[in-house]
Amino acid sequence: MSYITKAIGAIACLFLLQSCIINNAKKQECIVKQITVTQIYATDAADIFFKEANGDFYYINRGAERNLDLKQLERKVMGEKITLHLYKFWFGLESNHISQLGLGEEILFTEF
């Protein structure tokens, strides 16, 4: 494989990876989904995960670093139906990244 082909491949990979980074999400770039929470947990990376009965999970990136209290969220949303705004990539795939989290009319978290 030639040097030029490798370089073009590397640039294409970097572009694809860069396009998967979620920065400054906008409401119109998201899909709205409702789930019933069956489990909440945090990771060592400070992400907060919300799991539903079918095993699907969604997360707030660095939620613990954004002053979200895991225990308080657990008391509020465990077993409840929550509304999620999930980022949708330009190439059509839905992410598990929560851009907004709501419970009824209350917004518990937003990046907007």
N, C-alpha and C positions, 0 to 999 in steps of 0.2 A: 504494500500500500504506500502510495507516495506521501510525501510530507504535506502537500497541498490538500490531499483528500483527508488526511488525519486532522489538519487544522480546521477544515470546513466542518468535519464531524464534531470536533471539540466545540466550535462556536455554536453549532446547532444544539448540542447538548446543554451548553450554558444558557442559551436562549430558552430552551424548554424548561430547565430548572428554575430560571428567573421568573418565568410566567406562572409558576406554581406557588410563588411567595405571595401571601395575601397582605397587601398594604393599603390602608385607607379605603376599606370596603364602603360601597354605597348601597343604600337600600335597594335601588333598582338592579343591582348586580346579584341579588340574593333571591333564594326561593324561601317560601314560608312553609314550615312543617310543624305539626303538633305531635307531641309524643307524651306518653305517660312514663314518668321516671320510676325505675325500679332500683336503681343504685346510683350513688354519687361517690366519687373518690378523687383524690389528688395524686399527682405523680411527684417524683423528686424534682422534676423540671418546673414545678409550680402550676402545671396545667390542671384544670378541673374538668373531670369527665362526668357525663350524664348518660346512663345506660337505660335502654328500654327492654321490655320483656323478650323481644325476639333476638336480643344480643347486639343490636345496633347501638353504637355509642357516638356521642358528639362531645366536643370539648371547647372550653374557653382557654385560649392560649395565654399562658402566664397569669391565669385567673387569681391565684394566691398573691401574686405580686401587684395585682390591681385592687388590692384591699377588699377582695371578696372573701367572706368568712364561710368556710366549708360547712361547719356545723349549723350556722344560721341558714344557709341555702338548703341543707338537708332537712331541717325542720319545716321549711317553707314549701318545698316542692316534692318531697318524697311521696310517691303515690298519686301526685297531681298531674293534670294535663298541662303542659307548658307549650308555649309557642316559641319556635326557633326561627331566626333568620340565618340561613346557611349560605355561605358564599358559593356562587356558581362560576367556575372558570370559563374563560372566553371560548374554550374548545368544547364546552357543553357538559363537563362532569361536575357533579355536585360535591362539595367538600363536606367534611364533618366539623368544620370550623364554625363556631357560633359567633356571629357578628352582633346578634341581639337576642336576649332571653327575656321572655315575658310570662307572667302568670296572671291570667285574666286581663285586667286593664293596667296592671302594674308592670313597669319595665324594671327588671332586676339587674340587667347589665346591657350596655350598648357600646358599640364602637362608632356609631354614627354621630 
